[in-house]
Amino acid sequence: MSAGNAENEGATNVKVMLNKGDGTFKTPTNYVVGRGPSKLALGDLDGQGGPDLVAADYMGIRVLLNTGKGTFATPVSYGGGEAKSLALGDLDADGKTDLVLGTVTPLAVQVLLGKGDGTFGAPLVTAVDGWPMSLALGDVDGNGKLDLVVATGEVTILSGMGDGTFAKPVTFPAGSSVEGVVLGDVDLDGFADLVVTNYLSASTRIFFGKGDGTFEGRVAFDIGNFPIIPTIADFNADGRPDVVTCDNGANSLSVLLGACATAEH
């Protein structure tokens, strides 16, 4: 999938290219959504088992349900203001996928609880300080409820209440110009760790979760200029989580193979 300008003036589109199974893709199908889609996400929003598509843009979000035929239905709009970030998860533990978006108008994170049929309730709004450029969902305090970590230039942690709302935001010192955040167990101790990208200092930092909502230690790596969203996955199949960052200013990727799992902390 990719997002880009459409031929329609003032509109934008999302392009979907279906995999042919031989390393190539079919001709893109364009779906016109709102102006300036900045984030895309896939998840089963209607309980049909197929991946549905969500696009965040200047006016809120657009939900495109999977038809089951390799195409998506007409986008359905949900307002909420200019969206800069997006995450999917079950915040109220009802078995239905909910949407979380970070908006700059208003300056907030907004939760839209899923009804299980591809539609959503009214936004539950929590104010934050700074533009919410990246969101990460995970249980950082070990109580079985999804918490939210927000990159707002710094790191803001919101403990989930289990009903789609959050406790008062807490700021975590993770360096300046934090652009991206992701949660994952990088040291394989069973607790969610935090990886951030520091946009202006061209670095990524790893903080190790204690399982109680707090983090300790820090490992820092110099990477390419203007890094944005980090990703955690086992890219070389050695059983250890790796970290990859997209370095916007360098037009490159930085790959940290298993570096976090053996770090002292």
Accessible surface in RSA format (square Angstrom, percent):
REM  Atomic radii and reference values for relative SASA: ProtOr
REM  Chains: A
REM  Algorithm: Lee & Richards
REM  Probe-radius: 1.40
REM  Slices: 20
REM RES _ NUM      All-atoms   Total-Side   Main-Chain    Non-polar    All polar
REM                ABS   REL    ABS   REL    ABS   REL    ABS   REL    ABS   REL
RES MET A   1    92.77  48.0  34.81  23.0  57.96 138.0  33.92  28.8  58.84  78.0
RES SER A   2    46.64  39.4  40.74  54.4   5.90  13.6  38.39  81.8   8.25  11.6
RES ALA A   3    46.79  43.0  13.94  21.5  32.85  74.7  14.82  20.9  31.97  84.7
RES GLY A   4    29.65  36.6   0.00   N/A  29.65  36.6  29.21  80.2   0.44   1.0
RES ASN A   5   132.96  91.7 107.84 104.2  25.12  60.5  25.05  60.3 107.91 104.3
RES ALA A   6    18.17  16.7   3.02   4.7  15.15  34.5   5.16   7.3  13.02  34.5
RES GLU A   7   180.19 103.4 143.41 108.5  36.77  87.6  65.53 126.8 114.65  93.6
RES ASN A   8    87.86  60.6  75.91  73.4  11.95  28.8  20.85  50.2  67.01  64.8
RES GLU A   9   180.30 103.5 142.42 107.7  37.88  90.2  64.78 125.3 115.53  94.3
RES GLY A  10    53.55  66.0   0.00   N/A  53.55  66.0  32.28  88.6  21.27  47.6
RES ALA A  11    24.19  22.2  15.76  24.3   8.42  19.2  18.18  25.6   6.01  15.9
RES THR A  12     6.87   4.9   6.87   7.0   0.00   0.0   6.87   9.2   0.00   0.0
RES ASN A  13     6.55   4.5   6.55   6.3   0.00   0.0   0.10   0.2   6.46   6.2
RES VAL A  14     0.00   0.0   0.00   0.0   0.00   0.0   0.00   0.0   0.00   0.0
RES LYS A  15    77.45  37.8  77.45  47.5   0.00   0.0  20.14  18.1  57.31  61.0
RES VAL A  16    13.02   8.6  11.71  10.6   1.31   3.2  11.71  10.2   1.31   3.6
RES MET A  17    75.74  39.2  61.82  40.9  13.92  33.1  39.64  33.7  36.10  47.8
RES LEU A  18    71.09  39.6  69.74  49.9   1.35   3.4  70.44  49.5   0.65   1.7
RES ASN A  19    99.21  68.4  71.85  69.4  27.35  65.9  26.75  64.4  72.45  70.0
RES LYS A  20   116.27  56.7  82.33  50.5  33.93  80.8  37.72  34.0  78.55  83.7
RES GLY A  21    71.27  87.9   0.00   N/A  71.27  87.9  35.74  98.1  35.53  79.6
RES ASP A  22   101.29  71.0  66.17  65.9  35.12  83.0  45.08 106.1  56.21  56.1
RES GLY A  23    68.61  84.6   0.00   N/A  68.61  84.6  37.72 103.5  30.90  69.2
RES THR A  24    66.07  47.0  62.64  63.5   3.42   8.2  65.36  87.8   0.71   1.1
RES PHE A  25   113.25  56.7  89.31  55.3  23.94  62.3  89.31  54.1  23.94  68.5
RES LYS A  26   110.26  53.8 103.07  63.2   7.19  17.1  58.06  52.3  52.21  55.6
RES THR A  27   118.42  84.2  99.29 100.7  19.14  45.6  66.81  89.7  51.61  78.0
RES PRO A  28    59.26  43.2  43.32  39.5  15.94  57.9  43.32  35.8  15.94  99.1
RES THR A  29    62.34  44.3  58.26  59.1   4.08   9.7  33.20  44.6  29.14  44.0
RES ASN A  30    85.68  59.1  62.31  60.2  23.37  56.3  14.97  36.0  70.71  68.3
RES TYR A  31    25.06  11.7  21.55  12.3   3.51   9.1  23.72  17.8   1.34   1.7
RES VAL A  32    74.67  49.1  60.71  55.0  13.96  33.6  60.71  52.7  13.96  37.9
RES VAL A  33    12.19   8.0   0.00   0.0  12.19  29.4   4.02   3.5   8.17  22.2
RES GLY A  34     6.69   8.3   0.00   N/A   6.69   8.3   6.69  18.4   0.00   0.0
RES ARG A  35   127.11  53.4 123.42  62.9   3.69   8.8  35.46  48.5  91.65  55.5
RES GLY A  36    24.88  30.7   0.00   N/A  24.88  30.7  19.06  52.3   5.82  13.0
RES PRO A  37    16.92  12.3   3.12   2.8  13.80  50.1   3.27   2.7  13.65  84.8
RES SER A  38    51.24  43.3  21.79  29.1  29.44  67.8  30.73  65.4  20.51  28.7
RES LYS A  39    56.59  27.6  52.99  32.5   3.61   8.6  36.63  33.0  19.97  21.3
RES LEU A  40    51.32  28.6  20.49  14.7  30.83  77.5  20.49  14.4  30.83  83.0
RES ALA A  41    19.99  18.4  13.56  20.9   6.43  14.6  19.99  28.1   0.00   0.0
RES LEU A  42    87.51  48.7  59.75  42.7  27.75  69.8  59.88  42.1  27.63  74.4
RES GLY A  43    17.76  21.9   0.00   N/A  17.76  21.9  17.76  48.7   0.00   0.0
RES ASP A  44    54.00  37.8  39.71  39.5  14.30  33.8  24.02  56.5  29.98  29.9
RES LEU A  45     3.52   2.0   0.00   0.0   3.52   8.8   0.30   0.2   3.21   8.7
RES ASP A  46    19.42  13.6  13.51  13.4   5.91  14.0   5.01  11.8  14.41  14.4
RES GLY A  47    61.13  75.4   0.00   N/A  61.13  75.4  28.50  78.2  32.64  73.1
RES GLN A  48   144.58  80.8 110.88  81.0  33.70  80.2  35.86  76.3 108.73  82.5
RES GLY A  49    65.58  80.9   0.00   N/A  65.58  80.9  33.23  91.2  32.34  72.4
RES GLY A  50    22.57  27.8   0.00   N/A  22.57  27.8  20.23  55.5   2.35   5.3
RES PRO A  51    69.90  50.9  66.77  60.9   3.12  11.3  69.30  57.2   0.59   3.7
RES ASP A  52     0.48   0.3   0.48   0.5   0.00   0.0   0.00   0.0   0.48   0.5
RES LEU A  53     0.00   0.0   0.00   0.0   0.00   0.0   0.00   0.0   0.00   0.0
RES VAL A  54     0.00   0.0   0.00   0.0   0.00   0.0   0.00   0.0   0.00   0.0
RES ALA A  55     0.00   0.0   0.00   0.0   0.00   0.0   0.00   0.0   0.00   0.0
RES ALA A  56     0.00   0.0   0.00   0.0   0.00   0.0   0.00   0.0   0.00   0.0
RES ASP A  57     0.64   0.4   0.00   0.0   0.64   1.5   0.64   1.5   0.00   0.0
RES TYR A  58    81.91  38.2  74.68  42.5   7.23  18.8  32.54  24.5  49.38  60.9
RES MET A  59   124.40  64.4 116.42  77.0   7.98  19.0  92.18  78.4  32.21  42.7
RES GLY A  60     0.40   0.5   0.00   N/A   0.40   0.5   0.40   1.1   0.00   0.0
RES ILE A  61     0.52   0.3   0.00   0.0   0.52   1.3   0.00   0.0   0.52   1.4
RES ARG A  62    40.29  16.9  40.29  20.5   0.00   0.0   1.57   2.1  38.72  23.5
RES VAL A  63     1.63   1.1   1.10   1.0   0.53   1.3   1.10   1.0   0.53   1.4
RES LEU A  64     0.00   0.0   0.00   0.0   0.00   0.0   0.00   0.0   0.00   0.0
RES LEU A  65    45.85  25.5  45.11  32.3   0.74   1.9  45.11  31.7   0.74   2.0
RES ASN A  66    36.22  25.0  21.34  20.6  14.88  35.8   4.00   9.6  32.22  31.1
RES THR A  67    62.14  44.2  31.40  31.8  30.74  73.3  40.62  54.6  21.51  32.5
RES GLY A  68    69.44  85.6   0.00   N/A  69.44  85.6  35.47  97.3  33.97  76.1
RES LYS A  69   179.07  87.4 145.67  89.4  33.39  79.5  99.38  89.5  79.68  84.9
RES GLY A  70    34.14  42.1   0.00   N/A  34.14  42.1  22.62  62.1  11.51  25.8
RES THR A  71    59.43  42.3  58.58  59.4   0.86   2.0  48.74  65.5  10.69  16.2
RES PHE A  72    25.53  12.8  14.26   8.8  11.27  29.3  14.26   8.6  11.27  32.3
RES ALA A  73    42.83  39.4  34.70  53.5   8.13  18.5  42.68  60.1   0.15   0.4
RES THR A  74   114.37  81.3  99.29 100.7  15.08  35.9  67.72  91.0  46.65  70.5
RES PRO A  75    38.02  27.7  21.90  20.0  16.12  58.6  21.90  18.1  16.12 100.2
RES VAL A  76    80.34  52.9  77.23  69.9   3.10   7.5  80.34  69.8   0.00   0.0
RES SER A  77    66.88  56.5  43.34  57.8  23.54  54.2  31.41  66.9  35.47  49.7
RES TYR A  78    37.49  17.5  32.65  18.6   4.84  12.6  31.37  23.6   6.13   7.6
RES GLY A  79    47.44  58.5   0.00   N/A  47.44  58.5  30.46  83.6  16.98  38.0
RES GLY A  80    22.72  28.0   0.00   N/A  22.72  28.0  13.90  38.2   8.81  19.7
RES GLY A  81    21.04  25.9   0.00   N/A  21.04  25.9  15.71  43.1   5.33  11.9
RES GLU A  82    31.39  18.0  30.89  23.4   0.50   1.2   4.27   8.3  27.12  22.1
RES ALA A  83     2.39   2.2   0.00   0.0   2.39   5.4   0.00   0.0   2.39   6.3
RES LYS A  84    37.63  18.4  37.56  23.0   0.07   0.2   3.43   3.1  34.20  36.4
RES SER A  85     1.11   0.9   1.11   1.5   0.00   0.0   1.11   2.4   0.00   0.0
RES LEU A  86    22.19  12.4   0.75   0.5  21.44  53.9   0.75   0.5  21.44  57.7
RES ALA A  87    13.73  12.6   8.33  12.9   5.40  12.3  13.73  19.3   0.00   0.0
RES LEU A  88    40.89  22.8  14.70  10.5  26.19  65.8  14.72  10.3  26.17  70.4
RES GLY A  89    15.15  18.7   0.00   N/A  15.15  18.7  15.15  41.6   0.00   0.0
RES ASP A  90    47.11  33.0  35.04  34.9  12.08  28.6  25.46  59.9  21.65  21.6
RES LEU A  91     5.92   3.3   1.38   1.0   4.54  11.4   1.38   1.0   4.54  12.2
RES ASP A  92    34.42  24.1  19.94  19.8  14.48  34.2   8.57  20.2  25.85  25.8
RES ALA A  93    89.35  82.2  56.44  87.1  32.91  74.9  61.27  86.3  28.08  74.4
RES ASP A  94    66.12  46.3  36.51  36.3  29.61  70.0  37.28  87.7  28.84  28.8
RES GLY A  95    73.43  90.6   0.00   N/A  73.43  90.6  36.65 100.6  36.79  82.4
RES LYS A  96    84.91  41.4  80.54  49.4   4.37  10.4  39.10  35.2  45.81  48.8
RES THR A  97    33.88  24.1  28.49  28.9   5.39  12.8   6.70   9.0  27.19  41.1
RES ASP A  98     0.00   0.0   0.00   0.0   0.00   0.0   0.00   0.0   0.00   0.0
RES LEU A  99     0.00   0.0   0.00   0.0   0.00   0.0   0.00   0.0   0.00   0.0
RES VAL A 100     0.00   0.0   0.00   0.0   0.00   0.0   0.00   0.0   0.00   0.0
RES LEU A 101     0.15   0.1   0.15   0.1   0.00   0.0   0.15   0.1   0.00   0.0
RES GLY A 102     0.00   0.0   0.00   N/A   0.00   0.0   0.00   0.0   0.00   0.0
RES THR A 103     0.00   0.0   0.00   0.0   0.00   0.0   0.00   0.0   0.00   0.0
RES VAL A 104    17.05  11.2   4.30   3.9  12.76  30.7   4.30   3.7  12.76  34.6
RES THR A 105    81.82  58.2  73.29  74.3   8.53  20.3  69.35  93.2  12.47  18.8
RES PRO A 106    73.74  53.7  63.34  57.7  10.41  37.8  72.85  60.1   0.89   5.5
RES LEU A 107    66.61  37.1  56.97  40.8   9.64  24.2  56.97  40.0   9.64  25.9
RES ALA A 108     1.27   1.2   1.27   2.0   0.00   0.0   1.27   1.8   0.00   0.0
RES VAL A 109     0.55   0.4   0.19   0.2   0.37   0.9   0.19   0.2   0.37   1.0
RES GLN A 110     4.12   2.3   4.12   3.0   0.00   0.0   0.00   0.0   4.12   3.1
RES VAL A 111     0.95   0.6   0.95   0.9   0.00   0.0   0.95   0.8   0.00   0.0
RES LEU A 112     1.50   0.8   1.50   1.1   0.00   0.0   1.50   1.1   0.00   0.0
RES LEU A 113    44.98  25.1  43.60  31.2   1.39   3.5  43.60  30.6   1.39   3.7
RES GLY A 114     6.81   8.4   0.00   N/A   6.81   8.4   0.90   2.5   5.91  13.2
RES LYS A 115   118.95  58.0 102.29  62.8  16.66  39.7  55.36  49.8  63.60  67.7
RES GLY A 116    24.05  29.7   0.00   N/A  24.05  29.7  11.82  32.4  12.23  27.4
RES ASP A 117    85.51  59.9  69.91  69.6  15.60  36.9  37.33  87.9  48.18  48.0
RES GLY A 118     4.65   5.7   0.00   N/A   4.65   5.7   0.00   0.0   4.65  10.4
RES THR A 119    56.69  40.3  56.29  57.1   0.41   1.0  53.83  72.3   2.86   4.3
RES PHE A 120    12.67   6.3   0.40   0.2  12.27  31.9   0.40   0.2  12.27  35.1
RES GLY A 121    23.51  29.0   0.00   N/A  23.51  29.0  21.32  58.5   2.19   4.9
RES ALA A 122    83.36  76.6  61.02  94.2  22.34  50.8  67.04  94.4  16.32  43.2
RES PRO A 123    54.72  39.9  38.28  34.9  16.44  59.8  38.28  31.6  16.44 102.2
RES LEU A 124    62.88  35.0  58.49  41.8   4.39  11.0  61.55  43.2   1.33   3.6
RES VAL A 125    88.58  58.3  53.01  48.0  35.57  85.7  53.04  46.1  35.54  96.4
RES THR A 126    27.42  19.5  23.22  23.5   4.20  10.0  16.21  21.8  11.21  17.0
RES ALA A 127    73.73  67.8  61.70  95.2  12.03  27.4  61.83  87.1  11.89  31.5
RES VAL A 128     9.37   6.2   0.00   0.0   9.37  22.6   4.93   4.3   4.44  12.0
RES ASP A 129   117.81  82.5 110.23 109.7   7.57  17.9  29.53  69.5  88.27  88.0
RES GLY A 130    26.56  32.7   0.00   N/A  26.56  32.7  21.56  59.2   5.00  11.2
RES TRP A 131   133.70  53.7 129.36  62.6   4.34  10.2 106.30  56.7  27.41  44.5
RES PRO A 132     0.00   0.0   0.00   0.0   0.00   0.0   0.00   0.0   0.00   0.0
RES MET A 133    44.27  22.9  43.07  28.5   1.19   2.8  41.50  35.3   2.77   3.7
RES SER A 134     4.38   3.7   2.86   3.8   1.52   3.5   1.52   3.2   2.86   4.0
RES LEU A 135    18.60  10.4   0.00   0.0  18.60  46.7   0.00   0.0  18.60  50.0
RES ALA A 136     9.70   8.9   4.24   6.5   5.46  12.4   9.70  13.7   0.00   0.0
RES LEU A 137    36.37  20.3   9.87   7.1  26.49  66.6   9.87   6.9  26.49  71.3
RES GLY A 138    11.58  14.3   0.00   N/A  11.58  14.3  11.58  31.8   0.00   0.0
RES ASP A 139    50.78  35.6  32.56  32.4  18.22  43.1  20.88  49.1  29.90  29.8
RES VAL A 140     5.03   3.3   0.87   0.8   4.16  10.0   1.54   1.3   3.49   9.5
RES ASP A 141    34.98  24.5  19.88  19.8  15.10  35.7  10.34  24.3  24.64  24.6
RES GLY A 142    58.47  72.1   0.00   N/A  58.47  72.1  23.93  65.7  34.54  77.4
RES ASN A 143    77.80  53.7  46.67  45.1  31.13  75.0  39.19  94.3  38.62  37.3
RES GLY A 144    68.95  85.0   0.00   N/A  68.95  85.0  34.44  94.5  34.51  77.3
RES LYS A 145    87.48  42.7  83.22  51.1   4.26  10.1  43.52  39.2  43.95  46.8
RES LEU A 146    49.42  27.5  44.92  32.1   4.49  11.3  44.92  31.6   4.49  12.1
RES ASP A 147     0.00   0.0   0.00   0.0   0.00   0.0   0.00   0.0   0.00   0.0
RES LEU A 148     0.00   0.0   0.00   0.0   0.00   0.0   0.00   0.0   0.00   0.0
RES VAL A 149     0.00   0.0   0.00   0.0   0.00   0.0   0.00   0.0   0.00   0.0
RES VAL A 150     0.00   0.0   0.00   0.0   0.00   0.0   0.00   0.0   0.00   0.0
RES ALA A 151     0.00   0.0   0.00   0.0   0.00   0.0   0.00   0.0   0.00   0.0
RES THR A 152    13.30   9.5   0.00   0.0  13.30  31.7   1.24   1.7  12.07  18.2
RES GLY A 153    32.08  39.6   0.00   N/A  32.08  39.6  26.31  72.2   5.77  12.9
RES GLU A 154    69.46  39.9  69.17  52.3   0.29   0.7  20.06  38.8  49.40  40.3
RES VAL A 155     0.00   0.0   0.00   0.0   0.00   0.0   0.00   0.0   0.00   0.0
RES THR A 156     6.59   4.7   6.59   6.7   0.00   0.0   3.14   4.2   3.45   5.2
RES ILE A 157    13.34   7.6  12.14   9.0   1.20   2.9  12.14   8.7   1.20   3.3
RES LEU A 158     0.00   0.0   0.00   0.0   0.00   0.0   0.00   0.0   0.00   0.0
RES SER A 159    41.24  34.9  39.99  53.4   1.25   2.9  14.83  31.6  26.41  37.0
RES GLY A 160     5.27   6.5   0.00   N/A   5.27   6.5   2.00   5.5   3.27   7.3
RES MET A 161   102.70  53.2  87.32  57.8  15.38  36.6  80.83  68.7  21.87  29.0
RES GLY A 162    22.89  28.2   0.00   N/A  22.89  28.2   8.15  22.4  14.74  33.0
RES ASP A 163    77.67  54.4  70.61  70.3   7.06  16.7  35.00  82.4  42.67  42.6
RES GLY A 164     1.70   2.1   0.00   N/A   1.70   2.1   0.34   0.9   1.36   3.0
RES THR A 165    53.39  38.0  51.29  52.0   2.11   5.0  45.47  61.1   7.93  12.0
RES PHE A 166    23.00  11.5   1.12   0.7  21.88  56.9   1.12   0.7  21.88  62.6
RES ALA A 167    40.33  37.1  31.68  48.9   8.64  19.7  39.77  56.0   0.56   1.5
RES LYS A 168   178.35  87.0 160.90  98.7  17.45  41.5 109.34  98.4  69.01  73.5
RES PRO A 169    48.15  35.1  33.33  30.4  14.82  53.9  33.55  27.7  14.60  90.7
RES VAL A 170    93.89  61.8  90.61  82.0   3.28   7.9  93.89  81.6   0.00   0.0
RES THR A 171    76.27  54.2  55.00  55.8  21.27  50.7  32.01  43.0  44.26  66.9
RES PHE A 172    29.78  14.9  28.85  17.9   0.94   2.4  29.76  18.0   0.02   0.1
RES PRO A 173   110.36  80.4  92.38  84.2  17.98  65.4 102.10  84.3   8.25  51.3
RES ALA A 174     1.41   1.3   0.00   0.0   1.41   3.2   0.55   0.8   0.87   2.3
RES GLY A 175    31.24  38.5   0.00   N/A  31.24  38.5  17.62  48.4  13.62  30.5
RES SER A 176    81.80  69.1  69.63  92.9  12.17  28.0  50.67 107.9  31.13  43.6
RES SER A 177    26.36  22.3  11.00  14.7  15.36  35.4  21.11  44.9   5.26   7.4
RES VAL A 178     2.49   1.6   0.00   0.0   2.49   6.0   0.03   0.0   2.45   6.7
RES GLU A 179    34.40  19.8  34.40  26.0   0.00   0.0   0.69   1.3  33.71  27.5
RES GLY A 180     0.00   0.0   0.00   N/A   0.00   0.0   0.00   0.0   0.00   0.0
RES VAL A 181     2.88   1.9   0.00   0.0   2.88   6.9   0.00   0.0   2.88   7.8
RES VAL A 182    31.05  20.4  30.95  28.0   0.10   0.3  31.05  27.0   0.00   0.0
RES LEU A 183    26.91  15.0   5.05   3.6  21.86  54.9   5.17   3.6  21.74  58.5
RES GLY A 184    18.36  22.6   0.00   N/A  18.36  22.6  18.36  50.4   0.00   0.0
RES ASP A 185    45.72  32.0  34.84  34.7  10.88  25.7  24.46  57.6  21.27  21.2
RES VAL A 186     0.06   0.0   0.06   0.1   0.00   0.0   0.06   0.0   0.00   0.0
RES ASP A 187    19.65  13.8   3.85   3.8  15.81  37.4   3.36   7.9  16.30  16.3
RES LEU A 188   101.65  56.6  72.19  51.6  29.46  74.1  73.71  51.8  27.94  75.2
RES ASP A 189    67.54  47.3  38.25  38.1  29.28  69.2  37.81  89.0  29.73  29.6
RES GLY A 190    66.36  81.8   0.00   N/A  66.36  81.8  33.47  91.8  32.90  73.7
RES PHE A 191    90.14  45.1  87.11  54.0   3.03   7.9  90.14  54.6   0.00   0.0
RES ALA A 192    24.27  22.3  13.89  21.4  10.38  23.6  16.29  22.9   7.98  21.1
RES ASP A 193     0.00   0.0   0.00   0.0   0.00   0.0   0.00   0.0   0.00   0.0
RES LEU A 194     0.00   0.0   0.00   0.0   0.00   0.0   0.00   0.0   0.00   0.0
RES VAL A 195     0.00   0.0   0.00   0.0   0.00   0.0   0.00   0.0   0.00   0.0
RES VAL A 196     0.00   0.0   0.00   0.0   0.00   0.0   0.00   0.0   0.00   0.0
RES THR A 197     0.00   0.0   0.00   0.0   0.00   0.0   0.00   0.0   0.00   0.0
RES ASN A 198     0.27   0.2   0.27   0.3   0.00   0.0   0.27   0.6   0.00   0.0
RES TYR A 199    59.52  27.8  59.23  33.7   0.29   0.8  32.73  24.6  26.79  33.0
RES LEU A 200   131.61  73.3 103.59  74.1  28.02  70.4 103.80  72.9  27.81  74.8
RES SER A 201    58.06  49.1  33.31  44.5  24.75  57.0  43.02  91.6  15.04  21.1
RES ALA A 202    18.53  17.0  17.70  27.3   0.83   1.9  17.70  24.9   0.83   2.2
RES SER A 203     8.37   7.1   8.37  11.2   0.00   0.0   8.01  17.1   0.36   0.5
RES THR A 204     0.00   0.0   0.00   0.0   0.00   0.0   0.00   0.0   0.00   0.0
RES ARG A 205    45.80  19.2  45.80  23.3   0.00   0.0   0.38   0.5  45.42  27.5
RES ILE A 206     0.00   0.0   0.00   0.0   0.00   0.0   0.00   0.0   0.00   0.0
RES PHE A 207     9.74   4.9   9.74   6.0   0.00   0.0   9.74   5.9   0.00   0.0
RES PHE A 208     1.01   0.5   1.01   0.6   0.00   0.0   1.01   0.6   0.00   0.0
RES GLY A 209     4.73   5.8   0.00   N/A   4.73   5.8   1.55   4.3   3.17   7.1
RES LYS A 210    98.87  48.2  79.15  48.6  19.72  46.9  33.54  30.2  65.33  69.6
RES GLY A 211    18.95  23.4   0.00   N/A  18.95  23.4   6.99  19.2  11.95  26.8
RES ASP A 212    83.92  58.8  61.62  61.3  22.29  52.7  35.57  83.7  48.35  48.2
RES GLY A 213    19.17  23.6   0.00   N/A  19.17  23.6   8.08  22.2  11.09  24.8
RES THR A 214    67.52  48.0  63.75  64.6   3.78   9.0  66.27  89.0   1.25   1.9
RES PHE A 215    19.41   9.7   0.98   0.6  18.43  48.0   0.98   0.6  18.43  52.7
RES GLU A 216    82.16  47.2  74.86  56.6   7.30  17.4  25.40  49.1  56.75  46.3
RES GLY A 217    41.84  51.6   0.00   N/A  41.84  51.6  25.04  68.7  16.80  37.6
RES ARG A 218   136.16  57.2 105.98  54.0  30.18  71.9  20.58  28.1 115.59  70.1
RES VAL A 219    26.87  17.7  23.62  21.4   3.25   7.8  26.87  23.3   0.00   0.0
RES ALA A 220    53.52  49.2  25.82  39.8  27.70  63.0  26.13  36.8  27.39  72.5
RES PHE A 221    45.42  22.7  40.44  25.0   4.98  13.0  45.39  27.5   0.03   0.1
RES ASP A 222   135.60  95.0 106.40 105.9  29.20  69.1  34.09  80.2 101.51 101.2
RES ILE A 223    25.30  14.4   1.68   1.2  23.62  56.9  10.59   7.6  14.71  39.9
RES GLY A 224    18.39  22.7   0.00   N/A  18.39  22.7  16.31  44.8   2.08   4.7
RES ASN A 225    84.90  58.6  83.38  80.6   1.52   3.7   4.22  10.2  80.68  78.0
RES PHE A 226    85.23  42.6  84.90  52.6   0.33   0.9  84.90  51.5   0.33   1.0
RES PRO A 227     0.00   0.0   0.00   0.0   0.00   0.0   0.00   0.0   0.00   0.0
RES ILE A 228    45.41  25.8  45.41  33.8   0.00   0.0  45.41  32.7   0.00   0.0
RES ILE A 229    61.13  34.8  56.46  42.1   4.68  11.3  56.46  40.7   4.68  12.7
RES PRO A 230     2.49   1.8   0.00   0.0   2.49   9.1   0.00   0.0   2.49  15.5
RES THR A 231    65.92  46.9  64.81  65.7   1.11   2.6  39.46  53.0  26.45  40.0
RES ILE A 232    35.57  20.2  13.31   9.9  22.27  53.7  13.31   9.6  22.27  60.4
RES ALA A 233    41.16  37.8  31.75  49.0   9.41  21.4  41.16  58.0   0.00   0.0
RES ASP A 234    63.13  44.2  34.97  34.8  28.16  66.6  24.88  58.5  38.25  38.1
RES PHE A 235   105.46  52.8  69.04  42.8  36.42  94.8  73.51  44.6  31.95  91.4
RES ASN A 236    68.42  47.2  42.05  40.6  26.37  63.5  31.81  76.6  36.61  35.4
RES ALA A 237    93.35  85.8  60.57  93.5  32.78  74.6  65.68  92.5  27.67  73.3
RES ASP A 238    66.60  46.7  33.32  33.2  33.28  78.7  37.97  89.4  28.63  28.6
RES GLY A 239    55.78  68.8   0.00   N/A  55.78  68.8  35.96  98.7  19.81  44.4
RES ARG A 240    84.81  35.6  84.63  43.1   0.18   0.4  29.24  40.0  55.57  33.7
RES PRO A 241    18.57  13.5  17.04  15.5   1.52   5.5  18.10  14.9   0.46   2.9
RES ASP A 242     0.14   0.1   0.00   0.0   0.14   0.3   0.14   0.3   0.00   0.0
RES VAL A 243     0.09   0.1   0.05   0.0   0.04   0.1   0.05   0.0   0.04   0.1
RES VAL A 244    19.48  12.8  18.71  16.9   0.78   1.9  18.71  16.3   0.78   2.1
RES THR A 245     0.45   0.3   0.22   0.2   0.23   0.6   0.45   0.6   0.00   0.0
RES CYS A 246    51.17  38.7  49.96  55.7   1.20   2.8  15.35  38.9  35.82  38.6
RES ASP A 247     0.57   0.4   0.24   0.2   0.33   0.8   0.00   0.0   0.57   0.6
RES ASN A 248    82.45  56.9  71.09  68.7  11.36  27.3   2.24   5.4  80.21  77.5
RES GLY A 249    40.08  49.4   0.00   N/A  40.08  49.4  11.85  32.5  28.23  63.2
RES ALA A 250    46.34  42.6  19.68  30.4  26.66  60.6  28.30  39.9  18.04  47.8
RES ASN A 251   142.63  98.4 105.65 102.1  36.99  89.1  35.88  86.4 106.75 103.2
RES SER A 252    50.65  42.8  36.67  48.9  13.98  32.2  40.89  87.1   9.75  13.7
RES LEU A 253   119.49  66.5  93.28  66.7  26.21  65.9  93.28  65.5  26.21  70.5
RES SER A 254    19.34  16.3  14.40  19.2   4.93  11.4  10.49  22.3   8.84  12.4
RES VAL A 255    79.00  52.0  51.50  46.6  27.50  66.3  51.50  44.7  27.50  74.6
RES LEU A 256    25.35  14.1  22.09  15.8   3.26   8.2  24.91  17.5   0.44   1.2
RES LEU A 257    93.45  52.0  73.79  52.8  19.67  49.4  73.95  51.9  19.50  52.5
RES GLY A 258     1.17   1.4   0.00   N/A   1.17   1.4   0.18   0.5   0.99   2.2
RES ALA A 259    33.08  30.4  18.71  28.9  14.37  32.7  27.09  38.2   5.99  15.9
RES CYS A 260     0.45   0.3   0.35   0.4   0.10   0.2   0.00   0.0   0.45   0.5
RES ALA A 261    25.05  23.0   4.22   6.5  20.83  47.4   4.22   5.9  20.83  55.2
RES THR A 262    95.75  68.1  68.27  69.2  27.48  65.5  56.62  76.1  39.13  59.2
RES ALA A 263    24.54  22.6   6.13   9.5  18.40  41.9  15.86  22.3   8.67  23.0
RES GLU A 264   164.72  94.6 143.15 108.3  21.57  51.4  67.57 130.7  97.16  79.3
RES HIS A 265   104.62  57.2  34.61  24.1  70.01 179.1  52.12  53.7  52.50  61.1
END  Absolute sums over single chains surface
CHAIN  1 A    12043.5       8320.9       3722.6       6784.3       5259.2
END  Absolute sums over all chains
TOTAL         12043.5       8320.9       3722.6       6784.3       5259.2
